[in-house]
Amino acid sequence: GTGIANFAGLPWAGAQELVPFLVLGIGVDDCFVILNAYSLAGKKEAGDRDAEERGRQRVMTAVGESGLGITLTTVTAVLCLVVIVFSPFPALRYFGWNMIASLVVGYL
């Protein structure tokens, strides 16, 4: 996201040094959400299928159940950053655009 924002001509400002750490924190939170759903899916799952098929089904269930929470987290963060984009301070505007680009890339 930072590379795309810089390639698009967004100037570098001091606040943008925080972007990788903030995006990493949101990504780790999303991983915890998926792992919790994976753990809960294992408790629901029982059957005679082989281990590979059970594992595949468990991952699909976990990602399916946690997808809404991850999507809402990312969308609300992006909406809050849109407010920052309209700031009169250039450094905050650049920070907002950089965070939005990074969160969108991280979500995809």
N, C-alpha and C positions, 0 to 999 in steps of 0.2 A: 503494500500500500504506500509506503514512504517513497519507494522508488518510482512508482507510477505518479505520485503527486509531484515529485521533483522533476520527472521527465515532462510533465505537463506545464512546467514553468513556475511552479509554486516556490516563492523564495523561502530560504531557510531562516527560521527564527529560533531563539533560545528555548522557548517552551516545547519545541518539537522534539527535543532530546528525551522527553518523557513518553513519547508515543509508543515506542516498542515495548516498554514495560507495562503500560496500561493495556495495550492490546494483548500482551502475553497473559496478564492477569485475567482478562475476560475469557481468553481461550482456555486457561486452566480451570476456571469456574465451569465452563461448558463441559470440559472433560469430567469433572466431578459429577455433574448432572447425569452424563451418559453412564458413568461407572455405577452410580446409585441405581439407575434404571436397569442396568445389566445385572446387578446383584439381586434386585427384586424380581427380575424376569426368571432368574435361576430358581427361585423359590416357588414360582408358579408352574414351572416347566416340569413335567414328569412324563415318562413314556418309554416305549420300547425301541425308539429310533437309535441309530448309531450316534456316537459322540460328535462326529463332524456335523451331522444334520442338526443335532440339538444345539450345538454351538452357533451354527449359522442362524437358526431360528431365534436363538436368544439375543444375538446381536441385532437382528432386524427388529425384534420387539423393543429392545432398549433404545435404539435410535428413533423408532417410530413414536415411542412414548415421551422421549425427552425433546423431540424436535420442536414442539410448540413452545416450551420454556426457553430454549435456546434462541428461537426466532424472536420471541417477545423481548428478551434481554437485549439482543442486538438492535432491534428496531427502536426500543426506548432510548438506548444509548445514542443512536444516530439522530433521533429527534431532539435530544438534548443538545447535541453538538451543532445542530442546525441553528439553534438560538445563538451559540457562540459565533457562528459565521457572520452574523449581523452586528458583531461588536465593532465599536469605532476604533479599537486598537488593532493595528495590522498583525501584531504577533499572535494575538488570540484568534484572529480570522484564519491565519495560516495554520495554526494548531488545530482548529476545528476542521478545516478541509483535509488536513493530513490524517486526523483521527477517523474521519468519515471514510476516506479511501482505504485506510488500513482495516477498519472493521468490516467493510464490504468484502474486501479480498479475504480476510480471515473467515468470514461467514461462508463464502463460496467454497 
